[in-house]
Amino acid sequence: MPIKKSLFLFGLLPLTVFAQGDNPIITVYSTQDYPIIHAELASHVYLLDQVEQWENQMSQQLSANPNIAIQQAMQIFQSAAWKPAEERLKQSYQGIISGWQNGIKKVPAILFQYPDPGEENLVVYGETNVDNALKRLASWQQQKNKEVAK
């Protein structure tokens, strides 16, 4: 797995137009506490607190009595509503697994993964606007290219 560089960019770099040959795959990691702006620019958006939300939603349907709760859970597992609920749970865990595999340390985080194995994956932490993260990334890359050209 390629080494990732973290871009801790909190408005320090000027905004420029995104100029990258190969467009990266953009994955956003967040929670419901950090709504994502311009999520349509991302390939994937994972809300890492969805498992907890799913568990809370499911547990609200169950009795406080453990014996009754077991029966209720069995009924849920056998109902037609279980398949979509199970799929939501799988998708929720997929975000957690993806974040862990990609070394995400905190949220919000926007991960840029390049298809070229020679390119390093980059993460912008603390940004909830995908468009702003793209502009910050472009600015950083432009500065990097100027340094290489010297």
PyMOL commands that place a pseudoatom at each C-alpha (Angstrom):
pseudoatom trace, name=CA, resn=MET, resi=1, chain=A, elem=C, hetatm=0, pos=[0.000, 0.000, 0.000]
pseudoatom trace, name=CA, resn=PRO, resi=2, chain=A, elem=C, hetatm=0, pos=[1.483, 3.414, -0.971]
pseudoatom trace, name=CA, resn=ILE, resi=3, chain=A, elem=C, hetatm=0, pos=[2.509, 5.833, 1.732]
pseudoatom trace, name=CA, resn=LYS, resi=4, chain=A, elem=C, hetatm=0, pos=[-0.037, 8.548, 2.411]
pseudoatom trace, name=CA, resn=LYS, resi=5, chain=A, elem=C, hetatm=0, pos=[0.808, 12.157, 3.023]
pseudoatom trace, name=CA, resn=SER, resi=6, chain=A, elem=C, hetatm=0, pos=[-1.557, 14.121, 5.190]
pseudoatom trace, name=CA, resn=LEU, resi=7, chain=A, elem=C, hetatm=0, pos=[-2.399, 17.636, 4.149]
pseudoatom trace, name=CA, resn=PHE, resi=8, chain=A, elem=C, hetatm=0, pos=[-3.347, 19.602, 7.200]
pseudoatom trace, name=CA, resn=LEU, resi=9, chain=A, elem=C, hetatm=0, pos=[-4.753, 22.508, 5.270]
pseudoatom trace, name=CA, resn=PHE, resi=10, chain=A, elem=C, hetatm=0, pos=[-7.050, 24.812, 7.139]
pseudoatom trace, name=CA, resn=GLY, resi=11, chain=A, elem=C, hetatm=0, pos=[-7.260, 27.790, 4.797]
pseudoatom trace, name=CA, resn=LEU, resi=12, chain=A, elem=C, hetatm=0, pos=[-3.487, 28.347, 4.658]
pseudoatom trace, name=CA, resn=LEU, resi=13, chain=A, elem=C, hetatm=0, pos=[-3.065, 27.952, 0.921]
pseudoatom trace, name=CA, resn=PRO, resi=14, chain=A, elem=C, hetatm=0, pos=[-4.544, 30.113, -1.827]
pseudoatom trace, name=CA, resn=LEU, resi=15, chain=A, elem=C, hetatm=0, pos=[-7.302, 28.557, -3.893]
pseudoatom trace, name=CA, resn=THR, resi=16, chain=A, elem=C, hetatm=0, pos=[-6.491, 27.486, -7.445]
pseudoatom trace, name=CA, resn=VAL, resi=17, chain=A, elem=C, hetatm=0, pos=[-8.092, 25.427, -10.157]
pseudoatom trace, name=CA, resn=PHE, resi=18, chain=A, elem=C, hetatm=0, pos=[-7.578, 21.674, -9.766]
pseudoatom trace, name=CA, resn=ALA, resi=19, chain=A, elem=C, hetatm=0, pos=[-4.874, 20.633, -12.189]
pseudoatom trace, name=CA, resn=GLN, resi=20, chain=A, elem=C, hetatm=0, pos=[-4.051, 16.941, -11.999]
pseudoatom trace, name=CA, resn=GLY, resi=21, chain=A, elem=C, hetatm=0, pos=[-3.515, 14.636, -14.957]
pseudoatom trace, name=CA, resn=ASP, resi=22, chain=A, elem=C, hetatm=0, pos=[-5.240, 11.600, -13.479]
pseudoatom trace, name=CA, resn=ASN, resi=23, chain=A, elem=C, hetatm=0, pos=[-8.274, 12.492, -11.430]
pseudoatom trace, name=CA, resn=PRO, resi=24, chain=A, elem=C, hetatm=0, pos=[-8.171, 10.850, -8.036]
pseudoatom trace, name=CA, resn=ILE, resi=25, chain=A, elem=C, hetatm=0, pos=[-10.827, 8.691, -6.496]
pseudoatom trace, name=CA, resn=ILE, resi=26, chain=A, elem=C, hetatm=0, pos=[-12.284, 10.840, -3.736]
pseudoatom trace, name=CA, resn=THR, resi=27, chain=A, elem=C, hetatm=0, pos=[-13.518, 9.177, -0.558]
pseudoatom trace, name=CA, resn=VAL, resi=28, chain=A, elem=C, hetatm=0, pos=[-15.003, 11.177, 2.305]
pseudoatom trace, name=CA, resn=TYR, resi=29, chain=A, elem=C, hetatm=0, pos=[-15.080, 9.975, 5.908]
pseudoatom trace, name=CA, resn=SER, resi=30, chain=A, elem=C, hetatm=0, pos=[-17.276, 11.870, 8.324]
pseudoatom trace, name=CA, resn=THR, resi=31, chain=A, elem=C, hetatm=0, pos=[-20.078, 11.582, 10.868]
pseudoatom trace, name=CA, resn=GLN, resi=32, chain=A, elem=C, hetatm=0, pos=[-23.529, 13.091, 11.088]
pseudoatom trace, name=CA, resn=ASP, resi=33, chain=A, elem=C, hetatm=0, pos=[-21.945, 15.882, 13.169]
pseudoatom trace, name=CA, resn=TYR, resi=34, chain=A, elem=C, hetatm=0, pos=[-19.939, 17.057, 10.132]
pseudoatom trace, name=CA, resn=PRO, resi=35, chain=A, elem=C, hetatm=0, pos=[-22.266, 17.396, 7.114]
pseudoatom trace, name=CA, resn=ILE, resi=36, chain=A, elem=C, hetatm=0, pos=[-20.441, 17.168, 3.805]
pseudoatom trace, name=CA, resn=ILE, resi=37, chain=A, elem=C, hetatm=0, pos=[-20.757, 19.947, 1.239]
pseudoatom trace, name=CA, resn=HIS, resi=38, chain=A, elem=C, hetatm=0, pos=[-20.417, 19.020, -2.449]
pseudoatom trace, name=CA, resn=ALA, resi=39, chain=A, elem=C, hetatm=0, pos=[-20.599, 15.318, -1.644]
pseudoatom trace, name=CA, resn=GLU, resi=40, chain=A, elem=C, hetatm=0, pos=[-21.548, 14.763, -5.293]
pseudoatom trace, name=CA, resn=LEU, resi=41, chain=A, elem=C, hetatm=0, pos=[-17.859, 15.318, -6.179]
pseudoatom trace, name=CA, resn=ALA, resi=42, chain=A, elem=C, hetatm=0, pos=[-16.840, 12.264, -4.148]
pseudoatom trace, name=CA, resn=SER, resi=43, chain=A, elem=C, hetatm=0, pos=[-16.863, 8.658, -5.304]
pseudoatom trace, name=CA, resn=HIS, resi=44, chain=A, elem=C, hetatm=0, pos=[-17.745, 7.453, -1.798]
pseudoatom trace, name=CA, resn=VAL, resi=45, chain=A, elem=C, hetatm=0, pos=[-19.057, 9.162, 1.318]
pseudoatom trace, name=CA, resn=TYR, resi=46, chain=A, elem=C, hetatm=0, pos=[-18.916, 7.174, 4.525]
pseudoatom trace, name=CA, resn=LEU, resi=47, chain=A, elem=C, hetatm=0, pos=[-20.557, 8.326, 7.736]
pseudoatom trace, name=CA, resn=LEU, resi=48, chain=A, elem=C, hetatm=0, pos=[-18.616, 6.373, 10.318]
pseudoatom trace, name=CA, resn=ASP, resi=49, chain=A, elem=C, hetatm=0, pos=[-21.296, 6.708, 12.981]
pseudoatom trace, name=CA, resn=GLN, resi=50, chain=A, elem=C, hetatm=0, pos=[-23.898, 4.872, 10.869]
pseudoatom trace, name=CA, resn=VAL, resi=51, chain=A, elem=C, hetatm=0, pos=[-23.318, 1.559, 12.683]
pseudoatom trace, name=CA, resn=GLU, resi=52, chain=A, elem=C, hetatm=0, pos=[-24.139, 3.252, 15.965]
pseudoatom trace, name=CA, resn=GLN, resi=53, chain=A, elem=C, hetatm=0, pos=[-27.199, 4.901, 14.411]
pseudoatom trace, name=CA, resn=TRP, resi=54, chain=A, elem=C, hetatm=0, pos=[-28.322, 1.549, 12.983]
pseudoatom trace, name=CA, resn=GLU, resi=55, chain=A, elem=C, hetatm=0, pos=[-27.877, -0.161, 16.363]
pseudoatom trace, name=CA, resn=ASN, resi=56, chain=A, elem=C, hetatm=0, pos=[-29.816, 2.599, 18.123]
pseudoatom trace, name=CA, resn=GLN, resi=57, chain=A, elem=C, hetatm=0, pos=[-32.632, 2.353, 15.605]
pseudoatom trace, name=CA, resn=MET, resi=58, chain=A, elem=C, hetatm=0, pos=[-32.814, -1.419, 15.909]
pseudoatom trace, name=CA, resn=SER, resi=59, chain=A, elem=C, hetatm=0, pos=[-32.612, -1.428, 19.715]
pseudoatom trace, name=CA, resn=GLN, resi=60, chain=A, elem=C, hetatm=0, pos=[-35.518, 1.000, 19.968]
pseudoatom trace, name=CA, resn=GLN, resi=61, chain=A, elem=C, hetatm=0, pos=[-37.681, -1.740, 18.486]
pseudoatom trace, name=CA, resn=LEU, resi=62, chain=A, elem=C, hetatm=0, pos=[-36.733, -4.201, 21.214]
pseudoatom trace, name=CA, resn=SER, resi=63, chain=A, elem=C, hetatm=0, pos=[-38.138, -4.705, 24.692]
pseudoatom trace, name=CA, resn=ALA, resi=64, chain=A, elem=C, hetatm=0, pos=[-36.051, -3.961, 27.775]
pseudoatom trace, name=CA, resn=ASN, resi=65, chain=A, elem=C, hetatm=0, pos=[-36.843, -7.528, 28.892]
pseudoatom trace, name=CA, resn=PRO, resi=66, chain=A, elem=C, hetatm=0, pos=[-34.026, -9.718, 27.454]
pseudoatom trace, name=CA, resn=ASN, resi=67, chain=A, elem=C, hetatm=0, pos=[-36.261, -12.750, 26.866]
pseudoatom trace, name=CA, resn=ILE, resi=68, chain=A, elem=C, hetatm=0, pos=[-38.813, -10.722, 24.924]
pseudoatom trace, name=CA, resn=ALA, resi=69, chain=A, elem=C, hetatm=0, pos=[-36.029, -8.851, 23.073]
pseudoatom trace, name=CA, resn=ILE, resi=70, chain=A, elem=C, hetatm=0, pos=[-34.587, -12.163, 21.832]
pseudoatom trace, name=CA, resn=GLN, resi=71, chain=A, elem=C, hetatm=0, pos=[-37.976, -13.168, 20.415]
pseudoatom trace, name=CA, resn=GLN, resi=72, chain=A, elem=C, hetatm=0, pos=[-38.436, -9.746, 18.830]
pseudoatom trace, name=CA, resn=ALA, resi=73, chain=A, elem=C, hetatm=0, pos=[-34.970, -9.880, 17.283]
pseudoatom trace, name=CA, resn=MET, resi=74, chain=A, elem=C, hetatm=0, pos=[-35.698, -13.322, 15.816]
pseudoatom trace, name=CA, resn=GLN, resi=75, chain=A, elem=C, hetatm=0, pos=[-38.904, -11.956, 14.288]
pseudoatom trace, name=CA, resn=ILE, resi=76, chain=A, elem=C, hetatm=0, pos=[-36.974, -9.051, 12.772]
pseudoatom trace, name=CA, resn=PHE, resi=77, chain=A, elem=C, hetatm=0, pos=[-34.345, -11.409, 11.315]
pseudoatom trace, name=CA, resn=GLN, resi=78, chain=A, elem=C, hetatm=0, pos=[-37.093, -13.466, 9.664]
pseudoatom trace, name=CA, resn=SER, resi=79, chain=A, elem=C, hetatm=0, pos=[-39.093, -10.505, 8.350]
pseudoatom trace, name=CA, resn=ALA, resi=80, chain=A, elem=C, hetatm=0, pos=[-38.963, -9.009, 4.866]
pseudoatom trace, name=CA, resn=ALA, resi=81, chain=A, elem=C, hetatm=0, pos=[-37.633, -5.778, 6.408]
pseudoatom trace, name=CA, resn=TRP, resi=82, chain=A, elem=C, hetatm=0, pos=[-34.469, -7.549, 7.555]
pseudoatom trace, name=CA, resn=LYS, resi=83, chain=A, elem=C, hetatm=0, pos=[-32.722, -7.734, 4.155]
pseudoatom trace, name=CA, resn=PRO, resi=84, chain=A, elem=C, hetatm=0, pos=[-32.641, -3.937, 3.605]
pseudoatom trace, name=CA, resn=ALA, resi=85, chain=A, elem=C, hetatm=0, pos=[-31.656, -3.400, 7.262]
pseudoatom trace, name=CA, resn=GLU, resi=86, chain=A, elem=C, hetatm=0, pos=[-28.868, -5.969, 6.951]
pseudoatom trace, name=CA, resn=GLU, resi=87, chain=A, elem=C, hetatm=0, pos=[-27.638, -4.293, 3.760]
pseudoatom trace, name=CA, resn=ARG, resi=88, chain=A, elem=C, hetatm=0, pos=[-27.525, -0.890, 5.510]
pseudoatom trace, name=CA, resn=LEU, resi=89, chain=A, elem=C, hetatm=0, pos=[-25.507, -2.468, 8.308]
pseudoatom trace, name=CA, resn=LYS, resi=90, chain=A, elem=C, hetatm=0, pos=[-23.038, -4.014, 5.834]
pseudoatom trace, name=CA, resn=GLN, resi=91, chain=A, elem=C, hetatm=0, pos=[-22.598, -0.665, 4.076]
pseudoatom trace, name=CA, resn=SER, resi=92, chain=A, elem=C, hetatm=0, pos=[-22.070, 1.043, 7.421]
pseudoatom trace, name=CA, resn=TYR, resi=93, chain=A, elem=C, hetatm=0, pos=[-19.312, -1.373, 8.359]
pseudoatom trace, name=CA, resn=GLN, resi=94, chain=A, elem=C, hetatm=0, pos=[-17.760, -0.991, 4.906]
pseudoatom trace, name=CA, resn=GLY, resi=95, chain=A, elem=C, hetatm=0, pos=[-17.066, 2.668, 5.704]
pseudoatom trace, name=CA, resn=ILE, resi=96, chain=A, elem=C, hetatm=0, pos=[-15.369, 1.762, 8.970]
pseudoatom trace, name=CA, resn=ILE, resi=97, chain=A, elem=C, hetatm=0, pos=[-13.281, -0.924, 7.279]
pseudoatom trace, name=CA, resn=SER, resi=98, chain=A, elem=C, hetatm=0, pos=[-12.315, 1.417, 4.446]
pseudoatom trace, name=CA, resn=GLY, resi=99, chain=A, elem=C, hetatm=0, pos=[-11.289, 4.151, 6.867]
pseudoatom trace, name=CA, resn=TRP, resi=100, chain=A, elem=C, hetatm=0, pos=[-9.187, 1.721, 8.873]
pseudoatom trace, name=CA, resn=GLN, resi=101, chain=A, elem=C, hetatm=0, pos=[-7.536, 0.254, 5.761]
pseudoatom trace, name=CA, resn=ASN, resi=102, chain=A, elem=C, hetatm=0, pos=[-6.689, 3.733, 4.493]
pseudoatom trace, name=CA, resn=GLY, resi=103, chain=A, elem=C, hetatm=0, pos=[-5.231, 4.925, 7.775]
pseudoatom trace, name=CA, resn=ILE, resi=104, chain=A, elem=C, hetatm=0, pos=[-7.851, 7.571, 8.474]
pseudoatom trace, name=CA, resn=LYS, resi=105, chain=A, elem=C, hetatm=0, pos=[-7.129, 8.909, 11.943]
pseudoatom trace, name=CA, resn=LYS, resi=106, chain=A, elem=C, hetatm=0, pos=[-9.957, 11.405, 12.467]
pseudoatom trace, name=CA, resn=VAL, resi=107, chain=A, elem=C, hetatm=0, pos=[-12.985, 12.912, 10.782]
pseudoatom trace, name=CA, resn=PRO, resi=108, chain=A, elem=C, hetatm=0, pos=[-13.823, 14.730, 8.708]
pseudoatom trace, name=CA, resn=ALA, resi=109, chain=A, elem=C, hetatm=0, pos=[-11.274, 13.428, 6.231]
pseudoatom trace, name=CA, resn=ILE, resi=110, chain=A, elem=C, hetatm=0, pos=[-11.173, 13.554, 2.452]
pseudoatom trace, name=CA, resn=LEU, resi=111, chain=A, elem=C, hetatm=0, pos=[-8.957, 10.914, 0.857]
pseudoatom trace, name=CA, resn=PHE, resi=112, chain=A, elem=C, hetatm=0, pos=[-7.554, 11.313, -2.653]
pseudoatom trace, name=CA, resn=GLN, resi=113, chain=A, elem=C, hetatm=0, pos=[-6.438, 8.010, -4.179]
pseudoatom trace, name=CA, resn=TYR, resi=114, chain=A, elem=C, hetatm=0, pos=[-4.711, 8.054, -7.537]
pseudoatom trace, name=CA, resn=PRO, resi=115, chain=A, elem=C, hetatm=0, pos=[-5.026, 5.213, -10.062]
pseudoatom trace, name=CA, resn=ASP, resi=116, chain=A, elem=C, hetatm=0, pos=[-1.304, 5.520, -10.923]
pseudoatom trace, name=CA, resn=PRO, resi=117, chain=A, elem=C, hetatm=0, pos=[0.648, 3.334, -8.471]
pseudoatom trace, name=CA, resn=GLY, resi=118, chain=A, elem=C, hetatm=0, pos=[3.462, 5.919, -8.550]
pseudoatom trace, name=CA, resn=GLU, resi=119, chain=A, elem=C, hetatm=0, pos=[1.244, 8.615, -7.076]
pseudoatom trace, name=CA, resn=GLU, resi=120, chain=A, elem=C, hetatm=0, pos=[0.878, 8.925, -3.324]
pseudoatom trace, name=CA, resn=ASN, resi=121, chain=A, elem=C, hetatm=0, pos=[-2.553, 8.931, -1.697]
pseudoatom trace, name=CA, resn=LEU, resi=122, chain=A, elem=C, hetatm=0, pos=[-3.291, 12.175, 0.094]
pseudoatom trace, name=CA, resn=VAL, resi=123, chain=A, elem=C, hetatm=0, pos=[-5.667, 13.070, 2.930]
pseudoatom trace, name=CA, resn=VAL, resi=124, chain=A, elem=C, hetatm=0, pos=[-7.131, 16.447, 3.831]
pseudoatom trace, name=CA, resn=TYR, resi=125, chain=A, elem=C, hetatm=0, pos=[-8.298, 16.479, 7.442]
pseudoatom trace, name=CA, resn=GLY, resi=126, chain=A, elem=C, hetatm=0, pos=[-10.744, 18.928, 8.973]
pseudoatom trace, name=CA, resn=GLU, resi=127, chain=A, elem=C, hetatm=0, pos=[-12.498, 19.864, 5.732]
pseudoatom trace, name=CA, resn=THR, resi=128, chain=A, elem=C, hetatm=0, pos=[-16.197, 19.199, 5.080]
pseudoatom trace, name=CA, resn=ASN, resi=129, chain=A, elem=C, hetatm=0, pos=[-16.359, 20.837, 1.646]
pseudoatom trace, name=CA, resn=VAL, resi=130, chain=A, elem=C, hetatm=0, pos=[-15.108, 18.501, -1.094]
pseudoatom trace, name=CA, resn=ASP, resi=131, chain=A, elem=C, hetatm=0, pos=[-14.750, 21.371, -3.569]
pseudoatom trace, name=CA, resn=ASN, resi=132, chain=A, elem=C, hetatm=0, pos=[-12.540, 23.311, -1.136]
pseudoatom trace, name=CA, resn=ALA, resi=133, chain=A, elem=C, hetatm=0, pos=[-10.443, 20.203, -0.501]
pseudoatom trace, name=CA, resn=LEU, resi=134, chain=A, elem=C, hetatm=0, pos=[-9.914, 19.809, -4.253]
pseudoatom trace, name=CA, resn=LYS, resi=135, chain=A, elem=C, hetatm=0, pos=[-8.799, 23.427, -4.517]
pseudoatom trace, name=CA, resn=ARG, resi=136, chain=A, elem=C, hetatm=0, pos=[-6.433, 23.048, -1.569]
pseudoatom trace, name=CA, resn=LEU, resi=137, chain=A, elem=C, hetatm=0, pos=[-5.005, 19.888, -3.077]
pseudoatom trace, name=CA, resn=ALA, resi=138, chain=A, elem=C, hetatm=0, pos=[-4.476, 21.642, -6.424]
pseudoatom trace, name=CA, resn=SER, resi=139, chain=A, elem=C, hetatm=0, pos=[-2.723, 24.527, -4.699]
pseudoatom trace, name=CA, resn=TRP, resi=140, chain=A, elem=C, hetatm=0, pos=[-0.465, 22.150, -2.788]
pseudoatom trace, name=CA, resn=GLN, resi=141, chain=A, elem=C, hetatm=0, pos=[0.358, 20.250, -5.990]
pseudoatom trace, name=CA, resn=GLN, resi=142, chain=A, elem=C, hetatm=0, pos=[1.104, 23.502, -7.798]
pseudoatom trace, name=CA, resn=GLN, resi=143, chain=A, elem=C, hetatm=0, pos=[3.520, 24.541, -5.043]
pseudoatom trace, name=CA, resn=LYS, resi=144, chain=A, elem=C, hetatm=0, pos=[5.112, 21.081, -5.115]
pseudoatom trace, name=CA, resn=ASN, resi=145, chain=A, elem=C, hetatm=0, pos=[5.567, 21.295, -8.916]
pseudoatom trace, name=CA, resn=LYS, resi=146, chain=A, elem=C, hetatm=0, pos=[7.220, 24.735, -8.577]
pseudoatom trace, name=CA, resn=GLU, resi=147, chain=A, elem=C, hetatm=0, pos=[9.652, 23.329, -6.019]
pseudoatom trace, name=CA, resn=VAL, resi=148, chain=A, elem=C, hetatm=0, pos=[10.503, 20.381, -8.285]
pseudoatom trace, name=CA, resn=ALA, resi=149, chain=A, elem=C, hetatm=0, pos=[11.050, 22.715, -11.255]
pseudoatom trace, name=CA, resn=LYS, resi=150, chain=A, elem=C, hetatm=0, pos=[13.634, 24.773, -9.329]
for i in range(1, 150): cmd.bond("trace and resi %d" % i, "trace and resi %d" % (i + 1))
show_as sticks, trace
zoom trace
